[in-house]
């Protein structure tokens, strides 16, 4: 119950899905939880739920693609909680599912702005606070699509591949500061993003669509947000004190083939 006791944990895209699960699990393990999102009602409800369980928590409206918002919120978190120890770069969007030659510049740029620049901005403005704390953990949510191609969503593949190598490079840059940087690579996790992805692909019977995606994974089913959240708890904790520049693949065996 105390794996991150007393650590201030920032979770971007924390209001729903994987981010929400991370917030709940890190709070259960004693963390102070800062939720960044643009979904204000969902974010506020989550913080009310966490506070009712006894956690120190607060919500910030942050578009991670806006550097000024990110910088201001990071500084405010440090003032509010007194320190920053863990950054979970979870915020992301799927973007359009079209062949590369049909994608507009604006469609491409929006995915890169959230999924890549968002990680860059949050990392950039967390570093001083992590150094002040004597070190910490940055956990970047990439994807199986940052490891292998699937013949779809080109902007998302490009973005998640970038996050993978950003994580490795930052792990080397900040190792001397005792700041660990790792990436997590989920398979298909049943979240609003995945449901939206299936609907955008034309699915009308969601149960049938879900069963189809189940079969992409050797274990025979999609993952749940908690499957990823427990990986985040591990990388945030001192159990992972010798882990940096690594890829934690949580995918039901998807990329083992």
Secondary structure as GFF3:
##gff-version 3
##sequence-region A 1 257
A	DSSP	beta_strand	8	12	.	.	.	ID=ss1
A	DSSP	alpha_helix	17	28	.	.	.	ID=ss2
A	DSSP	beta_strand	32	37	.	.	.	ID=ss3
A	DSSP	alpha_helix	40	52	.	.	.	ID=ss4
A	DSSP	beta_strand	57	61	.	.	.	ID=ss5
A	DSSP	alpha_helix	67	81	.	.	.	ID=ss6
A	DSSP	beta_strand	86	89	.	.	.	ID=ss7
A	DSSP	three_ten_helix	100	102	.	.	.	ID=ss8
A	DSSP	alpha_helix	105	112	.	.	.	ID=ss9
A	DSSP	pi_helix	113	117	.	.	.	ID=ss10
A	DSSP	alpha_helix	118	132	.	.	.	ID=ss11
A	DSSP	beta_strand	136	141	.	.	.	ID=ss12
A	DSSP	three_ten_helix	144	146	.	.	.	ID=ss13
A	DSSP	alpha_helix	154	174	.	.	.	ID=ss14
A	DSSP	three_ten_helix	175	177	.	.	.	ID=ss15
A	DSSP	beta_strand	179	186	.	.	.	ID=ss16
A	DSSP	alpha_helix	192	200	.	.	.	ID=ss17
A	DSSP	alpha_helix	206	214	.	.	.	ID=ss18
A	DSSP	alpha_helix	225	236	.	.	.	ID=ss19
A	DSSP	three_ten_helix	238	240	.	.	.	ID=ss20
A	DSSP	beta_strand	247	250	.	.	.	ID=ss21
A	DSSP	three_ten_helix	254	256	.	.	.	ID=ss22
###
